[in-house]
Amino acid sequence: MDLKTLTILFVGTSFALYIGIAIWAKAKSTGDFYVAGKGVHPIANGMATAADWMSAASFISLAGIISFIGYDSSVYLMGWTGGYVLLALLLAPYLRKFGKFTVPGFIGDRYYSKTARIVAVVCLIIISFTYVAGQMRGVGIVFSRFLEVEIITGLLIGMGVVFFYAVLGGMKGVTYTQVAQYCVLIFAYMVPAIFIAVQTTGNPIPQLAFGSEVTGQGIYLLEKLDEIVMALGFTAFTEGSKSTVDMFFITLALMVGTAGLPHVIVRFFTVPKVSDARKSAGWALLFITILYTTAPALGSMARLNLIDTIQPGEIGSVEGNLNYADRPRWFKTWEKTGLLAFEDKNGDGRIQYYNDKNTTFKATADSYGWKGNELKVDRDIMVLANPEIANLPNWVIALIAAGGIAAALSTAAGLLLVISSSISHDIVKGIAFPDISEKNELMVGRIAAAVAIMIAGYLGANPPGFVAQVVALAFGLAASSLFPVILLGIFYKKTNRMGAITGMLSGIIFTLTYIIYFKFMHLELNNADHWLFGISPEGIGSIGMIINFAVAITVSQFTEEPPEEIQHLVESIRVPKNI
């Protein structure tokens, strides 16, 4: 069976499964729509949380960024997994005990302020739409390659599926759909990884293959990569180019941002008991670890396979470079998507690197003012293209397409749901129309979800960067806005509403301004020479978090203390009870 037919079969079957689950788990009340009736088992919730959080950035982009930047990508591995430890220890059980439907609901009640609630909703919407742009781009990439349709067409198909199960099923439908999506995405991720690990090192366990010798070459995988990328003029795969300061602040932003992501936090509102919230976080970390310990091996082997394909002969020699006319079929198919491109700058018909040992090409390039290499590869294609590069069976390639779509749609659905819940429950029900009926509130939530899906589709068609980079920015925004006031709301009873409001505003305004300045207004200045303290936009959320904490605590010290009942409420949240 040909690849396109298999892809349609695999993807179509998975879509039918998701839609069937949505019909079975249709939300019949606001409790079902917002928190799945608070009846989800911890293991199921752990799987749903893993799928909700392991987005297109994890499935598609993480191994891709590891392929290209090597050591520096460790910030994503440390930050995204470490954040779950913070979430399990510092936030999840306490927020579940508080018993609200949404993060802005907690902030509004804890800080006895409708204004604080509105500011939290605004922060949540900014974070969620930044995050969802990366997910929808991931959907477009998968569809454009494997179903051979335009990215916009792929986005529309993905939007239609998310619309059905998110709008119909609410959190209940999304939760059980995400359990199925986790099973799909982890199976789709591991099967090609095992195949490629066996091909490359003879070891079927990717995590062990990462430290094994390349088959028949008597050299370890990472040593081989260092050797060939340095010969081509790149930084050694196992050495970083980022400063220690930037590495630290990016990792911190990703860790704290993970603990402050609203679509992840809300997952812990769906379990029956407080103890189940902590158990859910533990199960989620276990399920996430399976993919995250595989990604470094997969990314390394993908880079090696790519170089072996385009540099089949001696590294650094003209004769060793691939003749463009002889490029393999996978190369041609990915060229059609525009995510892989070759520009023959010197007209010799061979794919060459600017910095390689072939000084003739570099001299020619310098004389014409050329910059960069002749081959441009979008790092987001590495996981998806790797099975084709390795000549794996068509069914494996089709499987990874289904997995990539599952990863993107699962997170997109979770994000869109928290947006719609915040609008319907926190703005409409909580502020504008307190007496609205449950039926009408449910309708408003579904309308808000539909509008959010359309906006997400637009952002997916016009994303600000590759998937992992966009997602990293969302984590920074979460770190600088919601995490500090949630943490202070649980552990520091003296924090008042003025402190919370000014803290959130100062943190997110600083971080958002910094990101916009370097990512949209002055791209030519986006380098370490111009960054504040050498901290990149991906890590600036850590500084925003510090500003948020400092402003919130300082303002609270010089303004009226919270009411006694609020302080008692904060104390009661932290008292362990068997509930």
C-alpha positions in Angstrom: 0.0 0.0 0.0 1.4 3.4 -0.9 2.4 6.0 1.7 -0.5 8.5 1.0 -3.1 5.8 1.3 -1.6 4.4 4.5 -1.4 7.9 6.0 -5.0 8.7 5.2 -5.9 5.3 6.8 -3.9 5.9 10.0 -4.9 9.5 10.4 -8.5 8.9 9.5 -8.8 6.0 12.0 -7.3 8.1 14.7 -9.7 11.0 13.9 -12.6 8.5 14.0 -11.4 7.4 17.4 -11.2 10.9 18.8 -14.6 11.9 17.5 -16.2 8.7 18.8 -14.8 9.4 22.3 -16.1 13.0 22.1 -19.6 11.7 21.3 -19.4 9.2 24.2 -18.0 11.8 26.7 -20.3 14.7 25.7 -20.4 17.3 28.3 -23.9 17.6 29.9 -23.1 20.2 32.5 -20.7 23.0 33.2 -18.8 20.7 35.6 -18.3 18.3 32.8 -17.3 21.1 30.4 -14.8 22.7 32.8 -13.3 19.9 34.9 -14.7 16.6 33.5 -17.0 16.3 36.5 -13.9 15.9 38.8 -14.1 12.1 38.3 -11.0 11.3 36.2 -8.7 8.5 37.6 -5.1 9.6 38.4 -3.6 7.3 35.8 -5.9 8.4 33.1 -5.4 12.0 34.1 -1.6 11.4 34.0 -1.9 10.2 30.5 -4.1 13.1 29.5 -1.8 15.6 31.2 1.2 14.1 29.3 -0.6 14.4 26.0 -1.9 17.9 26.9 1.6 19.0 27.6 3.7 17.0 25.1 2.7 19.1 22.3 4.0 19.5 18.7 7.0 21.1 20.3 7.8 17.8 22.1 6.9 15.4 19.3 8.0 17.3 16.3 10.4 20.0 17.3 12.3 18.8 20.4 14.4 16.1 18.5 14.7 18.6 15.6 16.3 21.3 17.8 18.5 18.6 19.4 19.6 17.6 15.9 20.7 21.1 15.0 22.1 22.6 18.2 23.1 19.6 20.3 24.2 20.5 23.8 22.4 23.8 24.0 19.0 22.0 23.6 19.5 20.5 27.0 17.7 23.5 28.4 14.4 22.1 27.0 15.0 18.7 28.5 15.9 20.0 31.9 13.3 22.9 32.0 10.2 21.1 30.7 10.7 18.0 32.8 11.9 19.8 35.9 8.8 22.0 35.9 6.7 19.0 36.6 8.5 18.5 39.9 7.6 22.1 40.9 4.0 21.6 39.8 3.6 18.3 41.8 5.2 19.7 44.9 4.1 23.4 45.0 0.9 23.8 43.1 -1.2 20.8 42.1 -2.6 19.5 45.4 -3.3 23.0 46.8 -5.1 24.2 43.8 -7.2 21.1 43.7 -8.1 21.6 47.3 -9.2 25.2 46.6 -11.7 23.6 44.3 -12.2 26.2 41.5 -12.8 25.5 37.9 -10.1 27.8 36.4 -6.8 29.5 37.3 -8.3 33.0 37.1 -11.1 31.7 39.4 -8.5 30.8 42.0 -6.7 34.2 41.6 -10.0 36.2 41.7 -11.2 34.5 44.9 -7.8 34.3 46.6 -7.1 38.0 46.0 -10.8 39.0 46.5 -10.8 41.0 43.4 -12.6 41.0 40.0 -9.8 43.1 38.6 -7.2 40.5 39.5 -9.5 37.9 37.9 -9.6 39.9 34.6 -5.9 40.5 34.6 -5.4 36.7 35.1 -7.7 36.0 32.1 -5.8 38.5 29.9 -2.5 36.8 30.9 -4.0 33.4 30.3 -5.2 34.3 26.8 -1.9 35.8 25.8 0.0 32.7 27.0 -2.4 30.3 25.4 -2.6 31.9 22.0 1.2 32.2 21.9 1.4 28.5 22.7 -1.4 27.4 20.3 0.3 29.0 17.4 3.1 26.5 17.6 0.6 23.6 17.8 -1.4 24.6 14.7 1.8 25.1 12.7 2.7 21.5 13.7 -0.6 20.4 12.3 0.0 22.2 9.1 3.5 20.8 8.6 2.2 17.2 9.0 -0.7 17.6 6.7 1.3 19.5 4.1 3.8 16.7 3.7 1.9 13.4 4.3 -1.4 14.3 2.8 0.2 16.5 0.1 -2.1 19.4 0.7 -1.4 23.1 1.4 -0.6 24.1 4.9 -3.8 26.1 5.1 -5.9 23.1 4.0 -4.2 21.0 6.7 -4.9 23.7 9.3 -8.6 23.7 8.4 -8.9 19.9 8.7 -7.2 20.1 12.1 -9.4 22.9 13.2 -12.4 21.0 12.2 -11.5 17.9 14.3 -10.6 20.0 17.4 -13.8 22.0 17.0 -15.8 18.8 17.1 -14.4 17.2 20.2 -13.5 20.3 22.2 -16.8 22.2 21.6 -19.0 19.1 22.0 -17.2 17.3 24.8 -15.6 20.1 26.8 -13.0 19.0 29.4 -14.6 15.6 29.7 -14.3 14.9 26.0 -10.9 16.4 25.7 -9.6 14.4 28.7 -10.5 11.0 27.4 -9.5 12.0 23.8 -6.1 13.0 25.2 -5.7 9.5 26.8 -6.2 8.0 23.3 -3.9 10.6 21.8 -1.1 9.8 24.3 -1.3 6.2 23.3 -1.1 7.1 19.6 1.7 9.6 19.9 4.0 7.6 22.2 3.6 4.5 20.0 4.2 6.6 16.9 7.3 8.1 18.5 8.9 5.0 19.8 8.5 2.6 16.9 10.6 4.7 14.4 13.1 5.4 17.2 13.6 1.7 17.8 13.9 1.0 14.1 16.5 3.7 13.6 18.4 2.8 16.8 18.8 -0.8 15.5 19.9 0.6 12.1 22.5 3.0 13.5 23.9 1.1 16.5 22.4 -2.4 16.6 20.9 -1.5 20.0 17.0 -1.6 20.0 16.7 0.7 23.1 17.1 4.3 21.9 18.2 5.5 25.3 21.1 3.0 25.3 21.8 3.6 21.6 22.6 7.2 22.4 25.7 6.0 24.2 26.6 3.1 21.8 29.0 2.7 18.9 27.9 3.3 15.3 27.5 -0.1 13.6 30.7 -1.2 11.8 32.6 2.0 12.5 34.1 1.5 16.0 33.2 5.0 17.1 30.6 6.2 19.5 27.5 8.0 18.1 28.3 11.3 19.7 32.0 11.2 18.8 30.9 10.5 15.2 28.6 13.5 15.2 31.2 15.8 16.7 33.7 14.7 14.0 31.5 15.3 11.0 29.7 18.5 12.2 33.1 20.1 13.1 34.5 19.1 9.7 31.6 20.9 8.1 32.4 24.1 10.1 29.7 23.8 12.8 30.1 23.9 16.6 30.7 20.4 18.1 27.5 18.6 18.8 28.4 18.0 22.5 29.6 21.6 23.1 27.3 24.6 23.6 27.4 28.1 22.1 25.1 29.7 24.6 26.5 31.4 27.7 26.0 29.8 31.1 23.9 32.8 32.1 21.5 32.4 29.2 21.3 28.6 29.7 20.4 29.1 33.4 17.7 31.6 32.7 16.1 29.7 29.8 16.0 26.5 31.9 14.5 28.4 34.9 11.9 30.1 32.6 10.9 26.7 31.2 10.7 25.1 34.6 8.7 27.8 36.2 6.6 28.3 33.1 5.7 24.6 33.1 4.4 25.0 36.6 2.4 28.1 35.6 0.8 26.9 32.4 -3.0 27.3 32.8 -3.9 24.4 30.5 -1.7 22.0 32.5 -2.8 23.3 35.9 -6.5 22.9 35.1 -5.8 19.1 34.6 -5.4 18.7 38.3 -8.9 20.1 38.9 -10.4 17.0 37.2 -9.5 14.4 39.8 -11.7 13.3 42.7 -9.4 14.0 45.6 -6.4 16.2 46.6 -4.1 13.2 46.9 -5.1 12.2 43.3 -3.7 15.5 42.0 -0.2 14.7 43.3 -0.5 11.1 42.0 -1.6 12.5 38.6 1.6 14.7 38.4 3.7 11.6 39.2 2.1 9.5 36.5 2.3 12.4 34.0 6.1 12.7 34.7 6.5 9.0 34.1 4.6 9.1 30.8 6.5 12.2 29.7 9.9 10.6 30.6 9.4 7.9 28.0 9.5 10.4 25.2 11.9 12.8 26.8 14.6 10.2 27.3 14.2 9.1 23.7 14.4 12.5 22.1 18.2 13.1 22.5 18.9 9.7 20.8 16.4 10.3 18.0 17.7 13.8 17.4 21.3 12.7 17.2 20.5 9.8 14.9 18.4 12.1 12.7 21.3 14.5 12.3 23.7 11.7 11.4 21.3 10.2 8.8 20.8 13.6 7.2 24.5 14.3 6.9 25.2 10.8 5.6 22.6 11.4 2.9 23.8 14.8 1.7 27.5 14.1 2.3 27.8 10.5 1.1 31.5 10.8 0.4 34.5 12.2 2.1 33.6 15.1 4.5 34.8 18.4 3.2 35.6 17.3 -0.4 33.6 18.5 -3.4 33.4 14.9 -4.6 31.9 13.9 -1.3 29.0 16.3 -1.7 25.6 15.0 -3.0 24.9 15.9 -6.6 21.5 17.7 -6.5 20.3 15.8 -9.6 20.8 12.5 -7.6 18.9 13.6 -4.5 16.6 10.8 -3.1 12.9 10.7 -3.2 12.3 11.9 0.3 14.3 15.1 -0.5 12.1 15.8 -3.5 8.9 15.3 -1.5 9.9 17.6 1.4 11.1 20.3 -1.1 7.4 20.5 -2.2 6.5 21.7 1.3 9.0 24.6 1.2 10.5 23.3 4.4 13.6 22.0 2.6 15.3 24.1 0.0 18.5 24.0 -2.1 20.1 27.1 -3.7 23.0 26.3 -6.0 25.0 29.5 -5.4 28.1 28.5 -7.4 26.3 26.6 -10.2 28.2 23.3 -9.7 25.1 21.2 -9.0 26.4 19.9 -5.6 25.1 20.6 -2.1 27.9 22.4 -0.2 28.4 24.1 3.2 29.8 27.6 3.5 32.2 26.6 6.3 33.4 23.2 5.2 37.0 22.3 4.3 36.4 23.0 0.6 37.9 26.5 0.7 37.1 27.0 -3.0 33.3 27.3 -2.3 33.9 29.6 0.7 36.2 31.9 -1.4 33.6 32.0 -4.1 30.8 32.7 -1.6 32.8 35.5 0.0 33.5 37.1 -3.4 29.8 37.3 -4.1 28.8 38.3 -0.6 26.9 35.1 0.0 26.0 34.1 3.5 24.8 30.7 4.9 24.7 27.3 3.3 23.2 26.1 0.0 20.9 23.7 1.8 18.2 25.0 4.2 16.4 22.5 6.4 13.6 23.5 8.7 14.4 21.8 12.0 10.7 21.0 12.5 10.8 18.4 9.8 13.6 16.2 11.3 11.4 13.8 13.3 8.9 13.5 10.5 11.5 13.1 7.7 13.8 10.8 9.6 11.9 7.5 8.9 11.9 8.4 5.2 15.7 9.3 5.3 16.3 5.9 7.0 14.2 4.1 4.4 11.8 2.6 6.9 8.5 0.9 5.8 5.7 3.1 4.7 3.5 2.0 7.6 6.1 3.4 10.0 6.1 6.8 8.2 2.3 6.9 8.2 2.3 6.1 11.9 4.6 9.0 12.7 2.2 11.3 10.8 -0.7 10.2 13.0 1.4 10.7 16.1 2.5 14.2 15.1 -1.1 15.2 14.5 -2.2 13.6 17.8 0.5 15.6 19.7 -0.4 18.9 18.2 -4.2 18.5 18.5 -4.1 17.3 22.1 -2.4 20.4 23.3 -4.3 22.7 21.0 -7.6 21.3 22.4 -6.4 21.8 26.0 -5.3 25.4 25.3 -8.5 26.3 23.5 -10.6 24.9 26.3 -8.9 27.0 29.0 -9.4 30.1 26.8 -13.1 29.4 26.4 -13.5 28.4 30.1 -11.9 31.7 31.2 -14.2 33.7 29.0 -17.4 31.9 29.8 -16.8 31.2 33.5 -14.5 34.0 34.7 -15.7 36.9 32.5 -19.3 36.1 31.6 -20.4 34.1 34.7 -18.0 35.6 37.2 -18.2 39.3 36.3 -20.7 40.3 33.5 -23.7 38.1 34.1 -23.5 36.3 37.5 -27.1 35.0 37.2 -26.7 33.4 33.8 -28.2 29.9 33.7 -26.0 26.8 33.4 -27.4 26.0 30.0 -26.5 29.5 28.6 -23.1 29.4 30.3 -22.4 26.2 28.5 -23.4 27.7 25.2 -21.2 30.7 25.8 -18.3 28.4 26.5 -18.8 26.5 23.3 -19.1 29.7 21.2 -15.9 31.0 22.9 -14.1 27.7 22.0 -15.3 28.0 18.3 -14.0 31.6 18.1 -10.7 30.6 19.8 -10.2 27.8 17.2 -10.6 30.3 14.3 -8.0 32.6 15.9 -5.7 29.7 16.5 -5.9 28.7 12.9 -4.8 32.2 11.8 -1.9 32.1 14.2 -0.9 28.7 12.9 -0.8 30.0 9.4 1.4 33.0 10.5 3.5 31.7 13.5 6.5 33.8 14.9 9.2 31.1 14.5 9.7 27.4 14.6 7.5 25.3 16.9 9.8 24.8 19.9 10.8 28.5 19.9 7.2 29.7 19.9 6.3 27.4 22.7 9.4 28.5 24.7 8.1 32.1 24.6 4.8 31.0 26.0 6.5 29.4 28.9 8.4 32.6 29.6 5.1 34.5 29.6 3.6 32.0 32.1 6.6 32.2 34.3 6.5 36.0 34.5 2.7 36.4 35.0 0.7 33.5 36.6 3.3 31.4 38.5 4.4 34.1 41.1 0.8 35.1 42.1 -0.3 31.5 42.3 2.7 30.5 44.5 2.3 33.6 46.7 -1.4 32.9 46.9 -0.7 29.5 48.4 2.3 30.2 50.6 2.2 33.9 51.6 -1.0 34.9 53.2 0.0 38.6 53.4 0.0 39.0 49.6 -3.0 41.3 48.8 -5.0 42.2 45.7 -2.9 45.3 44.8 0.3 43.2 45.0 -1.1 40.5 42.8 -2.5 42.9 40.2 0.7 45.0 40.0 2.9 41.9 40.1 1.1 40.2 37.2 1.0 43.4 35.1 4.6 44.3 35.7 5.9 40.8 35.0 4.0 40.2 31.7 4.4 43.7 30.4 8.2 43.6 30.9 8.5 40.1 29.3 6.1 40.7 26.4 7.8 44.1 25.6 11.2 42.4 25.6 10.0 39.6 23.3 8.3 41.9 20.9 11.3 44.2 20.7 13.8 41.5 19.8 11.5 39.0 17.9 9.4 41.4 15.9 10.7 45.0 15.9 14.5 44.6 15.9 15.5 41.2 14.7 18.9 42.5 13.7 19.6 43.2 17.4 18.5 39.7 18.6 21.9 38.5 19.8 23.9 38.3 23.0 25.6 41.7 22.4 22.2 43.5 22.8 20.3 41.3 25.3 19.8 42.4 28.9 22.5 40.7 30.9 23.0 38.4 28.0 19.6 36.8 28.4 17.7 35.8 25.3 14.0 36.3 24.7 13.4 32.6 25.5 14.9 33.1 29.0 13.7 36.6 29.8 10.6 35.2 31.5 12.8 34.4 34.5 13.6 38.1 35.0 9.9 38.9 34.5 9.1 36.4 37.3 11.6 38.0 39.6 10.1 41.4 38.9 6.6 40.0 39.5 7.6 38.5 42.9 9.4 41.8 43.9 6.6 44.1 42.9 3.8 41.9 44.4 5.6 41.5 47.8 6.7 45.2 48.0 3.3 46.6 47.1 1.6 44.2 49.6 3.9 45.5 52.3 2.8 49.1 51.8 -0.9 48.5 51.3 -3.7 47.1 53.3 -3.5 43.5 54.4 -5.8 40.9 53.0 -9.0 40.4 55.1 -8.8 37.9 58.0 -11.1 35.4 56.2 -8.7 35.3 53.2 -5.7 34.7 55.4 -7.5 31.9 57.2 -8.5 30.5 53.8 -4.8 30.5 52.7 -3.8 28.7 55.9 -6.6 26.1 55.4 -5.4 25.3 51.8 -2.1 24.1 53.2 -3.5 22.0 56.0 -3.2 18.3 54.9 -6.5 16.5 55.2 -7.7 13.1 53.9 -10.0 14.5 51.2 
